[in-house]
Amino acid sequence: MTNKPSIKVAILDLYNGIENEGIRGFKDILQRYKTEQSVELNYQIFDVRRNCEVPGPDFDIYLSSGGPGSPLDSEGDEWEKKYFGLIDQLEKHNTSDDPQKKYVFFVCHSFQLMCRKYKLGVINERRSASFGILPIHKTSAGKHEDILKGLDDPFYAVDSRSWQVIHPNEKQFTDLGMQLLAIEKQRPHIDLPRAMMAIRYSDYFIGTQFHPEADPKGMMSLLVKPDKKKEVVDEHGLDKYNQMLELLHDADKLQHTQNTMIPNFLDEAIGNLQVI
């Protein structure tokens, strides 16, 4: 099937030691993909922010997680220098003649960092945190994006963020050859810009503001915690909280996104890695 003995995946953990469901989500997807597709695949986790662990460029695929805090305040931190050093190495490799390219998927905090790196828009703190299972709307480019193939418009995903990237820098997108693939839901009653939710940075790099690795199990474990329930009810009301619980049982919503988006990315990456 392939000349490669194993597909090597690096999981870049940007959670800085806080409890999360994201890394488990990545691991579950990789394990399921490995079993269903009969692919020889192994992964290694790197604690980027807490332990300043950053892998080398010798992995095939990189999954870069969400995480807490401001995507602006870490500028100049040692871990971030090493993190962007890796990204620069991978970009350089991908512009070389080497047929085996390096694929990266950036989620939430990682997505915001990459938007800052490429100057793709305005990064600011939201008036209030966004948390829930929310509709994500495809752009015209997103309707033709293979990574989003099989997802409705809108589709549903976990949105959990205090920060956002707004006001797309259209010139920068054009100059760098990048595409905005998805934006947040329309809110006609609120005069606020819609945040960018998914971007294709290159043929090999893609990122989402939302969490395509999230599943009903992880979301339920968060929603039943008293502090999280209070946060959601205070912000959105009890009806919205109960609606979130109902959405967890809808197979066409959150579970479908987890079963579709990152597996599409793996299909693309692994399929190309095996063509030598």
Secondary structure as UniProt FT lines:
FT   STRAND          7..13
FT   TURN            16..17
FT   HELIX           22..37
FT   STRAND          41..47
FT   HELIX           48..51
FT   TURN            57..58
FT   STRAND          61..64
FT   TURN            73..76
FT   HELIX           78..94
FT   STRAND          103..107
FT   HELIX           109..118
FT   STRAND          122..138
FT   TURN            140..141
FT   HELIX           142..144
FT   HELIX           146..148
FT   TURN            149..150
FT   STRAND          155..166
FT   HELIX           170..176
FT   STRAND          179..184
FT   TURN            188..189
FT   STRAND          196..200
FT   STRAND          205..208
FT   TURN            212..213
FT   HELIX           216..223
FT   HELIX           226..236
FT   HELIX           238..247
FT   TURN            248..249
FT   TURN            251..252
FT   HELIX           254..273
//
